[in-house]
């Protein structure tokens, strides 16, 4: 399988083992290499030459290795990682875990190659999943729950009527199109579209985001050398890029959008909306009805499919689980339990299989993710209550020093899984 888009080439091979190769054309590599040479020439301090007059041949001989290592990181974060996620969705790949970077080949005189090892999975069904018998957990019949839902609807509706601002405010999610530009404000790498979502938090560490986005409107375009973006593109090396940003979309935090909610769950009227909201207000042993329903449905699906897993993918997933558990204040209490390692292993296997089966059903049911699905997902996670509707959480993708920014195609992957999960629940629970 070979696919070319934005001058990047995606190639999937299965022999001798499954792998993905992404090719960057030589012209693009050479252009960036030359830019880095001239940038180095301007700043280089060498005996016998005044600053800015060092011969370019000397610069290349001295700094070539460092420039190439730098370009490997630059292209990986600026071009490859987002493109890889996009192709995983568009090519409908069913993988156990995430692709693992195996090798990078980069030289200014040839195409650059980024190779990833992958584990392809093909679940085998015992029965047609749509014919499985499923009994969804029922709601608690406390009248107070209905009053809580009615109060929630009233409060959020009033907030939406009061919020007339179209500017970016604290708490909003903002979608940004961004590009790196040169000294003449011309795109450094044409033909590539880059989109990311930024959460405008309210903590002291969010000051850079405030300076960047607060009071901007959809459609605003501006230049910046914001440090947060420098770290996003090059997390291990210092950079001084100039970015051209355009505000594409704003998801306001001040109110919950019932329009998005209705479209997300295909709700036809207010009665259905009330019943849907009850799912996250009704709890049994601190577990919401929604969570119980999802867990039960996924367990039923997993019992219906044979999903072989390799130990390598389980170990990688265990690392991610441990990273998240480590952030829990009770981590040391959990770790002291005799079955701690076994529980981590079980959770890693469960998470892998759930993602695989949902990705598989998305492929089988030909489910597509839209920009409205992304907006609806972000709308749900705005409120603690409605966040219970989201099963495939954004949290694991906000680690590694990028907790305020998430790539658009990473979010699309999560939204596709959520949409597929809702599709499954609709069929299993319909009367």
C-alpha positions as CSV (number, residue, x, y, z in Angstrom):
1,X,0.0,0.0,0.0
2,X,1.5,3.4,-1.1
3,X,-0.2,6.8,-0.7
4,X,1.2,10.3,-1.4
5,X,-0.2,13.4,0.2
6,X,1.4,16.9,0.7
7,X,4.6,15.6,-0.9
8,X,4.9,12.9,1.8
9,X,4.7,9.2,0.8
10,X,3.2,6.6,3.1
11,X,4.1,3.0,2.4
12,X,2.9,-0.1,4.2
13,X,4.7,-3.4,3.9
14,X,4.0,-6.8,5.6
15,X,7.1,-8.7,4.6
16,X,9.4,-9.8,6.3
17,X,7.4,-8.1,9.1
18,X,4.8,-5.3,9.1
19,X,6.2,-1.8,8.9
20,X,5.4,1.7,7.8
21,X,7.8,3.9,5.9
22,X,7.2,7.6,5.4
23,X,9.3,9.4,2.8
24,X,10.2,13.1,2.7
25,X,11.3,14.2,-0.8
26,X,15.0,15.2,-1.2
27,X,14.1,18.7,-2.3
28,X,12.4,19.4,1.0
29,X,15.3,17.9,3.0
30,X,17.9,19.9,1.0
31,X,16.0,23.2,1.4
32,X,15.9,22.8,5.2
33,X,19.5,21.6,5.3
34,X,20.6,24.7,3.4
35,X,18.6,27.0,5.7
36,X,20.3,25.4,8.8
37,X,23.7,25.8,7.2
38,X,23.1,29.5,6.6
39,X,21.6,30.0,10.1
40,X,24.7,28.3,11.6
41,X,27.0,30.5,9.4
42,X,25.4,33.6,10.9
43,X,25.9,32.5,14.5
44,X,29.2,30.6,14.2
45,X,32.2,31.9,16.1
46,X,35.4,30.6,14.6
47,X,39.0,31.7,15.0
48,X,40.2,33.7,12.0
49,X,36.8,34.9,10.9
50,X,34.4,37.6,12.1
51,X,31.0,36.4,13.0
52,X,28.8,35.8,9.9
53,X,31.8,35.5,7.5
54,X,32.7,31.8,8.1
55,X,32.8,30.0,4.7
56,X,29.7,27.8,4.2
57,X,32.0,24.9,3.2
58,X,33.7,25.1,6.7
59,X,30.3,25.3,8.4
60,X,29.1,22.2,6.6
61,X,32.3,20.3,7.4
62,X,32.1,21.2,11.0
63,X,28.3,21.1,11.7
64,X,26.9,18.6,9.2
65,X,26.4,15.8,11.8
66,X,24.7,18.1,14.3
67,X,22.4,19.6,11.6
68,X,21.3,16.2,10.3
69,X,20.5,15.1,13.9
70,X,18.6,18.2,14.4
71,X,16.6,17.8,11.1
72,X,15.7,14.3,12.2
73,X,13.9,15.7,15.2
74,X,12.5,18.6,13.3
75,X,10.9,16.5,10.6
76,X,9.6,13.9,13.0
77,X,7.7,16.4,15.1
78,X,6.7,18.9,12.4
79,X,5.8,16.5,9.6
80,X,6.0,12.8,10.3
81,X,4.1,12.3,13.6
82,X,0.9,14.0,12.5
83,X,1.0,12.5,9.0
84,X,1.4,9.1,10.5
85,X,-1.7,9.5,12.7
86,X,-3.7,10.8,9.7
87,X,-2.8,7.9,7.6
88,X,-3.5,5.4,10.3
89,X,-7.1,6.7,10.3
90,X,-7.5,7.2,6.6
91,X,-6.0,3.8,5.7
92,X,-8.1,2.1,8.4
93,X,-5.2,0.3,10.0
94,X,-5.9,-2.1,12.9
95,X,-2.9,-2.0,15.1
96,X,-1.9,-3.4,18.5
97,X,-0.6,-0.3,20.2
98,X,1.2,2.6,18.5
99,X,3.8,2.4,15.7
100,X,7.4,2.3,17.1
101,X,10.1,4.3,15.4
102,X,12.7,1.9,14.1
103,X,15.1,4.0,12.0
104,X,15.7,7.3,10.3
105,X,17.7,7.8,7.2
106,X,18.3,11.5,6.4
107,X,20.9,13.1,4.0
108,X,20.5,16.3,2.0
109,X,21.3,14.5,-1.3
110,X,18.5,11.8,-1.0
111,X,14.9,11.3,0.2
112,X,14.6,11.0,3.9
113,X,13.1,7.8,5.3
114,X,11.3,7.2,8.6
115,X,10.5,3.6,9.3
116,X,8.1,2.3,12.0
117,X,7.5,-1.2,13.2
118,X,3.8,-2.0,13.7
119,X,1.8,-5.0,14.8
120,X,-1.2,-5.6,12.5
121,X,-4.2,-7.4,14.1
122,X,-7.2,-9.1,12.5
123,X,-9.8,-10.0,15.1
124,X,-11.8,-13.2,14.5
125,X,-15.5,-13.1,15.4
126,X,-17.4,-16.1,16.9
127,X,-20.8,-14.6,16.0
128,X,-22.3,-11.5,14.4
129,X,-21.8,-8.8,17.1
130,X,-25.2,-7.2,16.2
131,X,-27.0,-10.4,17.2
132,X,-25.4,-10.6,20.6
133,X,-27.8,-10.5,23.6
134,X,-27.1,-7.5,25.7
135,X,-28.9,-6.2,28.8
136,X,-27.9,-2.6,29.6
137,X,-27.7,-1.6,33.3
138,X,-30.8,0.4,34.4
139,X,-30.9,3.8,35.9
140,X,-31.6,4.5,39.6
141,X,-35.2,5.7,40.0
142,X,-34.5,8.5,42.4
143,X,-36.7,11.5,41.6
144,X,-33.8,13.7,42.7
145,X,-31.8,12.6,39.7
146,X,-34.4,14.0,37.4
147,X,-34.3,17.3,39.2
148,X,-30.5,17.4,39.0
149,X,-30.7,16.9,35.2
150,X,-33.4,19.5,34.8
151,X,-31.3,21.9,36.9
152,X,-28.2,21.2,34.8
153,X,-30.1,21.8,31.5
154,X,-31.5,25.1,32.9
155,X,-28.2,26.4,34.2
156,X,-26.2,25.6,31.0
157,X,-28.9,27.0,28.8
158,X,-28.9,30.3,30.8
159,X,-25.1,30.4,30.5
160,X,-25.2,30.0,26.8
161,X,-27.7,32.9,26.5
162,X,-25.4,35.1,28.6
163,X,-22.2,34.2,26.8
164,X,-22.2,36.5,23.8
165,X,-18.4,36.9,23.4
166,X,-16.8,35.4,20.3
167,X,-13.2,35.8,21.7
168,X,-11.0,33.2,23.2
169,X,-11.5,33.0,26.9
170,X,-10.1,31.1,29.8
171,X,-11.0,27.4,29.6
172,X,-11.7,27.3,25.9
173,X,-10.4,24.8,23.5
174,X,-8.9,26.5,20.4
175,X,-8.1,24.9,17.0
176,X,-5.1,26.5,15.3
177,X,-3.6,26.1,11.9
178,X,0.1,26.8,12.1
179,X,3.1,27.0,9.8
180,X,6.8,28.0,10.1
181,X,7.8,31.0,8.1
182,X,11.1,32.5,7.1
183,X,12.4,36.0,7.4
184,X,10.2,37.1,4.5
185,X,7.1,35.5,6.1
186,X,7.0,32.9,3.4
187,X,6.1,29.3,4.4
188,X,9.3,27.4,5.2
189,X,7.7,24.1,4.0
190,X,4.8,24.7,1.6
191,X,2.1,22.1,0.9
192,X,1.8,20.9,4.5
193,X,-1.3,21.7,6.7
194,X,-0.7,21.6,10.4
195,X,-3.5,21.7,13.0
196,X,-3.5,21.5,16.7
197,X,-5.8,22.0,19.6
198,X,-4.8,24.1,22.6
199,X,-6.5,24.2,26.0
200,X,-6.5,27.7,27.5
201,X,-6.0,26.8,31.1
202,X,-6.3,29.0,34.2
203,X,-3.0,28.1,35.9
204,X,0.2,30.1,36.2
205,X,2.0,27.8,33.8
206,X,-0.6,28.8,31.1
207,X,0.6,32.4,30.8
208,X,2.3,31.7,27.5
209,X,-1.0,30.4,26.1
210,X,-2.9,33.5,27.5
211,X,-0.4,35.8,25.8
212,X,-0.8,33.8,22.5
213,X,-4.6,33.3,22.3
214,X,-6.7,35.3,24.8
215,X,-9.1,37.7,23.1
216,X,-8.4,36.4,19.6
217,X,-11.3,35.6,17.2
218,X,-11.9,32.9,14.6
219,X,-10.1,33.9,11.4
220,X,-7.4,36.0,13.1
221,X,-4.0,35.3,11.6
222,X,-0.8,36.5,13.3
223,X,2.9,35.8,13.7
224,X,4.6,34.6,16.9
225,X,7.8,33.0,18.2
226,X,5.9,31.7,21.3
227,X,8.1,29.4,23.5
228,X,5.4,26.8,23.9
229,X,5.2,26.3,20.1
230,X,9.0,26.1,19.9
231,X,8.9,23.2,22.5
232,X,6.1,21.5,20.6
233,X,8.1,21.4,17.4
234,X,11.5,20.7,18.9
235,X,11.1,19.4,22.5
236,X,14.8,18.5,22.9
237,X,16.6,21.4,21.1
238,X,16.4,25.2,21.4
239,X,14.8,26.9,18.3
240,X,13.8,30.4,17.3
241,X,11.2,29.8,14.6
242,X,8.6,32.3,13.6
243,X,5.1,30.8,13.3
244,X,2.1,31.9,11.3
245,X,-1.0,31.1,13.2
246,X,-4.7,31.2,12.2
247,X,-7.6,30.6,14.7
248,X,-9.8,28.0,13.0
249,X,-12.4,27.2,15.8
250,X,-13.2,28.0,19.4
251,X,-15.0,25.6,21.7
252,X,-16.3,27.9,24.6
253,X,-15.8,26.6,28.1
254,X,-18.4,28.8,29.8
255,X,-21.4,26.7,28.8
256,X,-22.3,23.2,27.6
257,X,-23.6,23.1,24.1
258,X,-26.8,21.0,23.9
259,X,-26.8,21.4,20.1
260,X,-23.5,19.5,19.9
261,X,-24.8,17.0,22.5
262,X,-27.9,16.2,20.5
263,X,-26.0,15.7,17.2
264,X,-23.4,13.6,18.9
265,X,-26.0,11.1,20.3
266,X,-28.5,11.6,17.5
267,X,-31.1,12.9,20.0
268,X,-34.4,13.9,18.5
269,X,-36.2,15.7,21.4
270,X,-35.8,17.0,24.9
271,X,-37.2,13.9,26.4
272,X,-34.5,11.8,24.8
273,X,-31.9,14.3,25.9
274,X,-33.1,14.1,29.5
275,X,-32.9,10.3,29.4
276,X,-29.4,10.4,28.0
277,X,-28.2,12.8,30.6
278,X,-29.6,10.6,33.3
279,X,-26.9,8.1,32.3
280,X,-24.1,10.2,33.9
281,X,-26.2,11.3,36.9
282,X,-27.3,7.8,37.9
283,X,-24.6,6.0,39.9
284,X,-24.2,2.6,41.5
285,X,-21.1,2.2,43.8
286,X,-19.7,5.5,42.4
287,X,-19.9,4.1,38.8
288,X,-22.2,5.9,36.5
289,X,-24.8,4.0,34.4
290,X,-23.0,5.2,31.3
291,X,-19.7,3.7,32.5
292,X,-21.4,0.4,33.5
293,X,-23.1,0.2,30.1
294,X,-19.8,0.8,28.2
295,X,-17.8,-1.7,30.3
296,X,-20.5,-4.4,29.9
297,X,-20.8,-3.9,26.2
298,X,-17.0,-4.0,25.6
299,X,-16.7,-7.1,27.8
300,X,-19.4,-8.8,25.6
301,X,-17.6,-7.8,22.4
302,X,-14.2,-9.0,23.7
303,X,-15.7,-12.4,24.6
304,X,-17.0,-12.6,21.0
305,X,-13.6,-12.0,19.3
306,X,-10.3,-13.8,19.3
307,X,-7.6,-11.1,19.5
308,X,-4.0,-12.4,19.6
309,X,-1.5,-10.1,21.3
310,X,2.3,-10.0,21.1
311,X,4.2,-9.6,24.3
312,X,6.0,-6.5,22.9
313,X,2.7,-4.6,22.5
314,X,1.6,-5.5,26.0
315,X,4.9,-4.3,27.5
316,X,4.6,-1.0,25.6
317,X,1.0,-0.5,26.9
318,X,2.1,-1.4,30.4
319,X,4.6,1.5,30.3
320,X,1.8,3.9,29.4
321,X,-0.5,2.5,32.1
322,X,2.3,2.9,34.7
323,X,3.0,6.5,33.6
324,X,-0.6,7.4,34.3
325,X,-0.8,5.4,37.6
326,X,2.4,7.1,38.7
327,X,0.6,10.4,38.6
328,X,-2.0,9.2,41.1
329,X,-1.4,10.4,44.7
330,X,-2.0,6.8,45.9
331,X,0.6,5.3,43.6
332,X,2.8,4.0,46.4
333,X,-0.3,2.4,48.1
334,X,-1.2,0.6,44.8
335,X,2.4,-0.4,44.2
336,X,2.7,-2.0,47.6
337,X,-0.2,-4.4,46.8
338,X,1.0,-8.0,46.1
339,X,-1.0,-8.2,42.9
340,X,0.0,-4.8,41.6
341,X,2.1,-6.1,38.6
342,X,-0.6,-8.5,37.6
343,X,-3.3,-5.8,37.7
344,X,-1.2,-3.5,35.5
345,X,-0.7,-6.4,33.0
346,X,-4.5,-7.1,33.0
347,X,-5.3,-3.4,32.5
348,X,-2.8,-3.1,29.6
349,X,-4.3,-6.2,27.9
350,X,-7.8,-4.8,28.4
351,X,-6.9,-1.4,27.0
352,X,-5.2,-2.9,23.9
353,X,-8.0,-5.3,23.1
354,X,-10.7,-2.6,23.5
355,X,-8.9,-0.2,21.2
356,X,-8.4,-3.0,18.7
357,X,-12.0,-4.2,18.6
358,X,-13.3,-0.6,18.3
359,X,-10.9,0.2,15.5
360,X,-11.9,-3.0,13.8
361,X,-15.6,-2.2,14.0
362,X,-15.0,1.3,12.8
363,X,-13.4,-0.3,9.7
364,X,-16.2,-2.9,9.3
365,X,-19.0,-0.4,9.7
366,X,-17.3,2.2,7.6
367,X,-17.6,4.9,10.2
368,X,-16.0,8.3,9.4
369,X,-15.1,11.0,11.8
370,X,-16.1,14.6,11.0
371,X,-15.0,18.0,12.4
372,X,-18.3,18.2,14.2
373,X,-17.4,14.9,16.0
374,X,-14.2,16.6,17.2
375,X,-16.1,19.6,18.5
376,X,-18.7,17.4,20.2
377,X,-16.0,15.4,21.9
378,X,-14.4,18.5,23.3
379,X,-17.8,19.8,24.3
380,X,-18.3,16.6,26.4
381,X,-15.0,16.9,28.3
382,X,-15.7,20.5,29.4
383,X,-17.9,19.5,32.3
384,X,-17.0,16.9,35.0
385,X,-20.5,15.2,34.7
386,X,-20.6,15.0,30.9
387,X,-17.0,13.9,30.7
388,X,-18.4,10.5,31.9
389,X,-19.8,10.1,28.4
390,X,-16.2,9.8,27.1
391,X,-14.5,6.4,27.4
392,X,-11.4,6.9,25.2
393,X,-9.8,9.7,27.2
394,X,-7.6,12.4,26.0
395,X,-5.2,12.1,29.0
396,X,-2.6,9.6,27.7
397,X,-1.9,11.9,24.7
398,X,-1.3,14.9,26.9
399,X,1.8,13.5,28.5
400,X,5.4,14.0,27.6
401,X,5.6,17.8,28.2
402,X,2.8,18.6,25.8
403,X,-0.1,18.7,28.2
404,X,-1.6,21.9,26.8
405,X,-1.4,20.9,23.1
406,X,-2.8,17.9,21.2
407,X,-2.4,17.2,17.5
408,X,-5.6,17.4,15.5
409,X,-5.2,13.9,14.1
410,X,-4.6,12.4,17.5
411,X,-7.9,13.9,18.6
412,X,-9.6,12.5,15.4
413,X,-8.5,9.0,16.4
414,X,-10.1,9.3,19.8
415,X,-13.3,10.8,18.3
416,X,-13.5,8.0,15.7
417,X,-13.3,5.5,18.6
418,X,-16.0,7.3,20.6
419,X,-18.3,7.5,17.5
420,X,-17.8,3.8,16.9
421,X,-18.5,3.0,20.5
422,X,-21.7,5.0,20.4
423,X,-22.7,3.2,17.2
424,X,-22.2,-0.2,18.9
425,X,-24.2,0.8,22.0
426,X,-27.0,2.1,19.7
427,X,-27.3,-1.3,18.1
428,X,-26.9,-3.4,21.3
429,X,-29.4,-1.4,23.3
430,X,-32.1,-0.6,20.7
431,X,-35.4,-2.2,21.4
